[in-house]
Amino acid sequence: MGLSLRPATEGDSDRLLEWRNDPLTRAMAISQAPVPPGDHERWLATRLADPATLLTIAEQDGVPVGTVRLDRRGAEAELSITIAPGARGRGLARPAIELAVEHARREWGVTRVTARIRPENTASLRAFAAAGFQVTREGDELVELARAARAAPP
């Protein structure tokens, strides 16, 4: 499959904004409003400068196919993922999630990775479950999941 994660840069700004404002991405996001370019630029600069955030671009054979973000909070990290509209349905989410969990464990010493997903986002719920995440709390607005940051499940 040739999937890898590379650090995002300011040069990825337009791509990240396009993916973030995609109608399906917005419908499944915690914050569903469109993001204006100026707000996005400020957000990106803040995230890129934050040592507790790892913002990456998922690439398949060198072609950008999504983004994965880790936000570290002590021994835990919260993971969020977006697969690019043109790359959906290819089974990329699970390996991207697993790469991010491994990074959190290896580079940050994180022992637990969490995610918050809308209940109607069945594709993400399936991908996280396949990557070894278990539901820790279910609500009307969000499902919270967690996984120990150890080697990927078989």
N, C-alpha and C positions, 0 to 999 in steps of 0.2 A: 504494500500500500504506500510506503514511503512517506508516512505522516511525521511531521516534526513541528516543534514550536520554536519560534524565534522571538526575541524581544521586539515589541512594537516600537516605532520611532515616530517623530513628528511627520515624516513622509507618508505614514499610513493614515493620516488624519481624514482625508476625503473618503477613503475606503471604509474606515470605521464608522464615520458618520452615515454613509450610505447604508451600511448593514444595520446600524442602530435605528434608522428611520424607516426601514423596510416595514410595510404594514403587518406582516405576520410576526416579525420580531417585536414590534411595538405591542401587538395584541398579547404576546406571551410574556412581556417584560413586567417587572414590578412597577416601574414608572412608565405609563403608556403614552404620555404626551410626546409629540414630535420634539426633537431637540434642535434648536436653532444653531447655525454654524458658530456664532460667537460663544455661546454657552459650551458647545462641544470643544472648541479650542481651549478654553479655560480649564475644562474638565481634564482634557488630555494632558495639558502641561502639568497640572497638579498630580495626576496619576503617574506620569513618567518620572517625576521628581521624588515621588514618595517611596522610600526604601521598604515600606511595608506592603507595597503593591507590586505585583508582577503582571504586566499587561503584555500578552503575547499574540502573535499571529500564527495560526495553525496553517501549515503549508503541506500540500500533497504533491510530492515530486516537484517542489519549488514554486507551486502555484498557490496563492493565498485562498484558503477555503473557509476561514472562520477566525474567531478570536476567543481566547480564554483568559480570564482575569482571576488572579488570586489576591485576596486581601488578608494579610496576616494579623492575627490578634493573639498575641502570646503564643501558646502551644497549639493554637488552632488557626486554620485559614478557611475563608469562605471562597468558594469557587463559583464563577458564573461563566457561561459559554454561549456563543452565538455561532451558528453555522451559516455561512453566506447563502443567500437565496439560491444561487445557481449550483450549490454543492449539496443541498439537502437531499436526503434519501439515499446517500451512499455509505451509510454506516460509519461516518467520521467522528461522531460525537463521543462514543465510548473510548476509542483510542486517544482522543484529545484529552478527555477527562483523566484517563489513566496516566498520560504523560505529565499533566499538571499535578496530580497527586504525588507522583514520584519526585517531581521537582520540589514540592513543598516539604516532603520528607527529607530528601537529600540535602537541599540547600539551606533550608530554614530550621530543620529539626522538628517540624510540625508533627504532632502525634494524631491529630484528628482534622479531617476536612469536612466542611459542611456546605450545604447548598439550600437555597430557598427558591421554590418553583411554584408557579400558578397550577392549581389542580387540573385545569383544562389543557395544560401543556403535556399531553401524554407522550409525545416523542422524547422530551427531555426526561420525564419520569422513567421511561423505559431505559434510556441510555445510562442514567445514573444508577438504576437498579442493576443493569448489566455490568457496571463498573464496580459493583460491590457496596453501593450505598443502601442504607436502610432508612425507612421513614422513622423519624423521631417525634414528629408532631404534625397532625393534620388539622387545617383550619379551612374556613370557607374561602379565604383569600390566598393562603400560601400553604404549601407542604414543605416541611423542613426535613432534610435528609442529612445523614452523616456516615462517615466511613473512617476507620482507623487508617492512618497513613503508613501503610506497610506494602509489601509486594502486592502487585495486582492479583486479583483472583484468577484461578485457572480458566 
